[in-house]
Amino acid sequence: MHLLVVDAHPGACPLPAHSHKAELRLAQLLDGDGAIGSAGVERLVSVIQDALTAAEDKGVEDLLPFATSAVRDAVNADEVLDRVRQETGVELQVLTGEEEARLTFLAARRWFGWSAGKLLVIDIGGGSLEIAYGMDEEPDAAVSLPLGAGRLTAAWLPGDPPAPDDVRALRRHVRTEIARTVGDFSRLGAPDHVVATSKTFKQLARLAGAARSAEGLYVQRELKRESLENWVPRLSGMTAAERAELPGVSEGRAGQLLAGALVAEAAMDLFGVERLEICPWALREGVILRRLDHMDQG
């Protein structure tokens, strides 16, 4: 759960003023029936209440609360949303997978501008993978696949370190799912610029030698497929604790980094991407930008 407080108005760049985070990993808390258990719901309510307190402390005027695949795909999503509304007063907007892809694409387009030409945007979340492509601010093609790093780790990689057979099985699964979508994009032509968002890609780029986050948003960061392919077998043999010791890898995400790396590797390979650039803006900024656009029109 991430509360991002920004100073924003139509026509201006949203400036981050405060960030409040809590590790939830709801995609990994689904039970055998695909429901978020009572402990997960209680945790969700608690972190939302904490976020509301932080928002109040920072003088937030407008709240844009939304949920993505972990809540969207839960079989008890309506019950979870009702519980959150009753106990916190927050009405979570559940984004569809395509909306996630389109809003992330909007953020990347605004960040890189029109000079980037035809953009291919790849985003790996905890519950889903989003891919979008286009010339404009609205992508010409956008898909969402249930290939999030947290979801895949929980379902396919129970060991620590994972068993080699489990890693191979997950690799086959990921490539099969992504391969089904490649034709929808390839018929639109080659992209001029390929970018990736999300913490997973940022951590993988950092492992491959990209600048630290402390060096600022405007430092160009990239990830080469060759570097990623070298890291995947190394990550496969590590425990979560060992991955957490790597530069740029947080303890909370170390366990799901291998699954994320397998998805990133498969996407870059199947789409023929040799290198991509990391975009600092992603879904949250896309939601904010869309809201600002509507304010401007009003």
C-alpha positions in Angstrom: 0.0 0.0 0.0 1.5 3.3 -1.1 0.1 6.8 -0.2 1.7 9.3 -2.5 1.1 12.9 -1.6 1.7 15.4 -4.4 1.4 19.1 -5.0 -0.5 19.2 -8.2 -2.7 21.4 -10.4 -3.7 21.3 -14.1 -0.8 22.1 -16.5 1.9 21.5 -13.9 4.2 18.6 -13.1 2.9 16.7 -10.0 5.6 17.2 -7.4 5.9 14.5 -4.7 5.6 16.0 -1.2 5.4 12.8 0.9 5.4 9.1 0.6 3.9 6.6 3.1 4.3 2.8 2.4 3.3 -0.5 4.0 4.1 -4.0 2.7 0.8 -5.9 2.2 1.5 -8.5 -0.5 -2.2 -9.3 -0.8 -1.5 -11.3 -3.9 0.4 -13.8 -1.7 -2.3 -13.9 1.0 -5.1 -15.4 -1.2 -6.4 -18.6 0.2 -7.0 -21.8 -1.8 -10.3 -20.5 -3.0 -8.8 -17.2 -4.2 -10.2 -15.1 -1.3 -8.4 -12.6 0.8 -8.4 -14.1 4.3 -9.6 -12.3 7.4 -6.0 -11.5 8.4 -5.4 -9.9 5.1 -8.6 -7.8 5.3 -7.8 -6.6 8.8 -4.3 -5.7 7.6 -5.7 -3.8 4.6 -8.1 -1.9 6.8 -5.3 -1.0 9.3 -2.9 0.3 6.7 -5.7 2.4 5.0 -6.5 3.9 8.4 -2.8 4.7 8.9 -2.7 6.3 5.4 -5.7 8.4 6.2 -3.9 9.7 9.3 -0.8 10.5 7.2 -2.9 12.2 4.6 -4.6 14.3 7.2 -1.3 15.3 8.8 0.0 16.5 5.4 -3.1 18.6 4.7 -4.3 16.5 1.7 -7.3 18.1 0.0 -8.2 15.4 -2.5 -7.9 11.6 -2.1 -7.8 9.2 -5.1 -7.9 5.7 -3.5 -7.7 2.8 -5.9 -7.0 -0.9 -5.8 -5.4 -3.2 -8.5 -5.2 -6.9 -9.2 -4.9 -8.3 -5.7 -8.3 -7.0 -4.8 -9.8 -7.2 -8.3 -9.1 -10.9 -8.6 -10.1 -11.9 -5.1 -13.3 -14.0 -5.1 -14.5 -12.0 -2.1 -13.6 -8.6 -3.5 -17.1 -7.1 -2.9 -17.0 -8.1 0.8 -13.5 -6.7 1.2 -14.5 -3.4 -0.4 -17.6 -3.2 1.8 -15.5 -3.8 4.9 -13.0 -1.1 3.9 -15.8 1.4 3.3 -17.6 0.6 6.5 -14.5 0.8 8.7 -12.6 3.6 7.1 -15.1 5.5 4.9 -12.8 5.0 1.9 -14.4 4.0 -1.4 -11.7 2.1 -3.2 -12.0 2.3 -7.0 -11.0 -1.1 -8.4 -9.1 -0.6 -11.7 -9.4 -3.2 -14.5 -6.3 -4.6 -15.9 -6.7 -2.7 -19.1 -7.2 0.6 -17.1 -3.9 -0.2 -15.2 -2.1 -0.6 -18.5 -3.6 2.5 -20.1 -3.0 4.8 -17.1 0.6 3.5 -16.7 1.1 4.2 -20.4 -0.2 7.8 -20.0 2.3 8.4 -17.2 5.2 7.1 -19.4 4.1 9.2 -22.3 3.9 12.3 -20.3 7.4 11.6 -18.8 9.1 10.9 -22.1 7.1 13.2 -24.3 6.1 13.0 -28.0 9.8 12.8 -29.1 9.8 9.2 -27.8 7.6 8.2 -30.8 6.0 4.8 -30.6 6.2 3.6 -27.0 6.1 0.1 -25.6 5.5 0.1 -21.9 5.9 -2.9 -19.6 4.9 -2.9 -15.9 5.3 -5.8 -13.5 3.1 -5.5 -10.3 2.5 -7.8 -7.4 -0.5 -9.4 -9.1 -0.3 -8.7 -12.8 1.8 -7.8 -15.8 0.7 -4.9 -18.0 1.9 -4.2 -21.5 0.8 -1.2 -23.6 1.9 0.2 -27.0 1.0 3.3 -29.0 1.8 6.7 -30.6 -0.6 8.8 -28.5 -1.5 9.3 -24.9 -4.1 6.5 -25.3 -2.3 3.2 -26.3 -3.3 1.4 -29.5 -3.0 -2.0 -27.6 -3.1 -2.8 -23.9 -3.2 -6.1 -22.1 -3.1 -7.3 -18.5 -1.9 -10.8 -17.6 -2.0 -12.5 -14.2 1.8 -12.6 -14.1 2.6 -10.4 -11.1 5.7 -11.2 -9.1 3.9 -11.8 -5.8 1.2 -14.0 -7.3 3.6 -16.2 -9.2 5.9 -16.6 -6.2 3.1 -17.8 -4.0 1.7 -20.2 -6.6 4.9 -21.5 -8.2 7.9 -21.0 -6.0 7.3 -22.4 -2.5 10.9 -23.3 -1.8 13.6 -20.9 -0.4 15.7 -21.2 -2.5 13.2 -22.6 -5.1 13.6 -26.0 -6.6 15.1 -25.9 -10.1 12.1 -27.9 -11.5 9.7 -25.2 -10.1 11.8 -22.4 -11.7 11.7 -24.2 -15.0 7.9 -24.8 -14.8 7.3 -21.2 -13.9 9.5 -20.1 -16.8 7.5 -22.2 -19.3 4.2 -20.9 -17.9 5.3 -17.2 -18.1 6.5 -17.6 -21.6 3.4 -19.4 -22.8 1.1 -16.6 -21.4 3.1 -13.7 -22.8 3.6 -15.4 -26.2 -0.2 -15.4 -26.7 -0.2 -11.6 -26.7 2.9 -10.8 -28.8 1.0 -10.9 -32.2 -1.5 -8.2 -31.0 1.5 -5.9 -30.7 3.8 -6.9 -33.5 1.3 -6.1 -36.1 1.4 -2.5 -35.0 5.1 -2.2 -35.9 8.3 -1.9 -34.0 8.4 0.6 -31.1 10.7 3.6 -31.2 11.3 3.4 -27.4 10.8 0.7 -24.9 10.3 1.6 -21.2 9.5 -0.3 -18.0 8.0 0.9 -14.7 7.5 -0.8 -11.3 9.8 -1.6 -8.4 10.7 -5.0 -9.9 12.2 -3.4 -13.0 13.9 -0.7 -10.9 15.6 -3.3 -8.7 16.7 -5.4 -11.7 18.2 -2.4 -13.3 20.0 -1.5 -10.1 21.5 -5.0 -10.0 22.7 -4.5 -13.5 24.5 -1.4 -12.6 21.9 1.4 -12.9 22.2 4.5 -10.7 20.9 4.4 -7.1 17.5 6.0 -6.4 19.3 8.5 -4.2 20.8 10.0 -7.4 17.4 11.4 -8.4 14.6 10.9 -10.8 16.3 12.5 -13.8 19.2 10.1 -14.1 18.7 7.8 -17.0 18.5 4.2 -16.0 18.4 1.2 -18.3 18.2 -2.5 -18.2 19.9 -4.7 -20.9 18.5 -8.1 -21.7 22.0 -9.6 -21.6 22.5 -8.4 -18.0 19.1 -9.7 -17.0 19.8 -13.1 -18.5 23.0 -13.3 -16.5 21.2 -12.5 -13.3 18.3 -14.9 -13.5 20.3 -18.1 -12.8 22.1 -16.3 -9.9 18.8 -15.2 -8.4 17.5 -18.8 -8.8 20.1 -20.2 -6.5 19.7 -17.6 -3.7 17.5 -17.5 -0.7 15.3 -14.5 -0.1 17.6 -13.4 2.7 20.6 -13.6 0.3 18.7 -11.5 -2.4 17.9 -8.9 0.2 21.7 -8.3 0.6 22.0 -7.3 -3.0 22.2 -3.6 -3.9 18.8 -1.9 -4.3 16.8 -5.0 -3.3 14.4 -4.4 -0.3 13.8 -7.1 2.2 10.0 -7.0 1.6 10.4 -7.7 -2.1 13.4 -10.0 -2.1 11.3 -13.1 -2.0 9.4 -12.3 -5.2 12.3 -10.8 -7.2 13.1 -14.1 -9.0 9.6 -14.4 -10.3 9.7 -10.8 -11.4 13.0 -11.4 -13.2 11.6 -14.4 -15.1 8.6 -12.3 -16.3 10.9 -9.4 -17.3 13.3 -11.7 -19.1 10.4 -13.4 -21.0 8.8 -10.1 -22.0 12.1 -8.7 -23.3 12.9 -11.9 -25.2 9.5 -12.5 -26.7 9.1 -8.8 -27.7 12.7 -8.7 -29.1 13.8 -6.0 -26.7 17.6 -5.7 -26.2 17.4 -2.8 -23.8 14.8 -0.7 -22.1 14.7 2.5 -20.1 13.3 2.7 -16.6 10.4 5.3 -16.2 10.1 6.9 -12.8 6.4 7.5 -13.3 3.9 4.7 -13.3 0.3 3.9 -12.4 -0.1 6.3 -9.4 1.1 9.2 -11.5 -1.2 8.1 -14.4 -4.2 8.2 -12.0 -3.1 11.7 -10.8 -2.6 13.0 -14.4 -5.9 11.7 -15.5 -7.6 13.4 -12.6 -5.8 16.7 -13.4 -6.9 16.4 -17.0 -10.5 16.2 -15.9 -10.1 19.1 -13.5 -8.7 21.2 -16.4 -11.6 20.3 -18.7 -14.1 21.2 -15.9 
